[in-house]
Amino acid sequence: MQTQMIEVTPELANEWLKKNLHNRVLNKKRVEKYAQEMIEGKWMQSHQGVAFYVDGGFADGQHRLAAIIRSKKSIVMPVTWGVPREASIAIDSHQIRGTNQAIAISGVAPWIGKNEVAITKFLIRLFDQSISTTSAQTIVEYAEKNKDIVQFGAKCFSSHKPGITNAVVRASIGVCSRFEGTQEMQRFANILLSGMPETSEDKAAIVLREHLIRNAQLASVGESQRKILAAKVMRAAISFKRKELISRVSKSEKPPYQIDL
């Protein structure tokens, strides 16, 4: 096999894709993700690129080529010729790295783990409608800019409880910690998890807790419902800080706070 670094233009990508006769179905979301990285200048060069079999047939890289066409950008990447046809059984058959694993291996942000990735992804969807895909680079960039929020949300619960310790609730409490103070928001999180108020004025945390447990599916039923849930958590956190004796969770659909991602 021989590999060469080549600047792949949209025109060249289109020609090569004409040889793509036997491959898996194109994943449009993956193409869009790659294309967005290319447009934003965040596409990172690695050992992975495009490959052709020894007989000239297309072997690997259809999503990268489709993204080059979609982005209208020329990208330098390794191109390999002479891949044995029987090697097709091993291409892309290994375990895919999760975003948190990719970030950990890169060493660029050792503090970002699974919870931090989930929180950051939700914050991006909640506060920045211009971002359609979330690459590892984008997640690192946004997490670093809002490290106080992400870290607080990731660490505020000491154990797991369905309906309560999901990324939506963690992210929402993290946002409130910036505006309402970390001490009170940690106390709020503790009561949400334990169900044990310290005083009669902690009612907002208990009301929210009961709502979250009754509606545990809201954190995973759709983006619009997840955003509504975030607004409810933030409203309840504000009521908790103000010692308001609420009897039900606010129905507000708009988060009371906005952050600059």
Order of alpha helices (4+ residues) and beta strands (2+ residues): beta-alpha-alpha-beta-beta-alpha-beta-alpha-alpha-alpha-alpha-alpha-alpha-alpha-alpha
